[in-house]
Amino acid sequence: MKRIVVFCGSSSGTDPVFAAQAYATGKLLARQGIGIVYGGARVGLMGAVADGALEEGGEVIGVLPRFLKGKEIGHTGLTDLIVVDTMHERKTKMHELSDGVITLPGGFGTMEEVFEMVTWGQLGLHKKPVGVLNVDGFYNHLRDLLETMVNKGFLKAENQRMLLFADTIEELLEKMRNYQAPATPKWITKEIT
């Protein structure tokens, strides 16, 4: 993997472990020669990931919507900062520049981003690994929710397995390197005429 998108909060959360893990993730990716594509902010977990990678001399590309740049949250020390017009353009550009996705703790924006990427994979629009770093059990309930979706018939087990969970960044990267996209990207029970 040459570059990985990192989705995470523009907040640091209430537990210092979140920012510490974001910073460590940035450092490790840079040490392994993996570039980072992320939301471009200097604040929260986003800033911590970027700072960790930059400290190690890594490539860090930010993709920031113009309206957020105007709020002066853009990171000024990046390898490149790409300014786009909309949130949708942001995700599209991040997808184009990356070979996979890592999700750290975050809120609505982070959830929307990771679920759009895994949905694109489910629809067969890409075959990239989409990972969730379950920092301090942050995503335990999400894992349970996905299990409920399978049990209630709204999600196939093979599609559930598309979202890779791990408790450490090392384990997550190993799962991402070994990821094989499902042969059938989305189920269709009958031909549409």
Secondary structure, 3 states (H helix, E strand, C coil): CCEEEEECCCCCCCCHHHHHHHHHHHHHHHHCCCEEEECCECCHHHHHHHHHHHHCCCCEEEEEEHHHHCCCCECCCCCEEEEECCHHHHHHHHHHCCCCEEECCCCHHHHHHHHHHHHHHHCCCCCCCEEEECHHHCCHHHHHHHHHHHHCCCCCHHHHCCEEEECCHHHHHHHHHCCCCCCCCCCCCCCCC
